[in-house]
Amino acid sequence: MQHHKLKGASAVIEKDSVAGKLADLLDADRLVILTGVEKACLNFGKENEQPIDEMTVAQAKEYMAEGQFEDGTMLPKIEAAISFIGNSAVRSVLITKLAPLEEEGKQLLGTVIHK
């Protein structure tokens, strides 16, 4: 008789990374990542908060190095975007808040990341 005892462990399934991998496997041109805010921001939650309309992968990497995106919030989304885009000149990522579109033809707002 074997006396093995199973023990649970905490684990996080990184949904943003998984979404990026799935979009890559589907050869998608655009990945939309939904979050609780309309746009990624520099200096998030501070008096000088600045929403980002658009940034390149290079800019996203610079902002990451500066510590602009927090673990568990925006950082995984930015990392997934960078990974999905890779070296593609075609692929892009939209990070936005899911909100009902009240007017027909209303454009979805958010942060666009591209090569």
HELIX and SHEET records of a PDB file:
HELIX    1   1 LYS A   15  LEU A   25  1                                  11    
HELIX    2   2 VAL A   57  ALA A   65  1                                   9    
HELIX    3   3 LEU A   75  ILE A   85  1                                  11    
SHEET    1   A 4 ARG A  30  THR A  35  0                                        
SHEET    2   A 4 SER A  92  LYS A  97  1                                        
SHEET    3   A 4 THR A 111  HIS A 114 -1                                        
SHEET    4   A 4 GLU A  54  THR A  56  1                                        
SHEET    1   B 2 CYS A  41  LEU A  42  0                                        
SHEET    2   B 2 GLN A  50  PRO A  51 -1                                        
END                                                                             
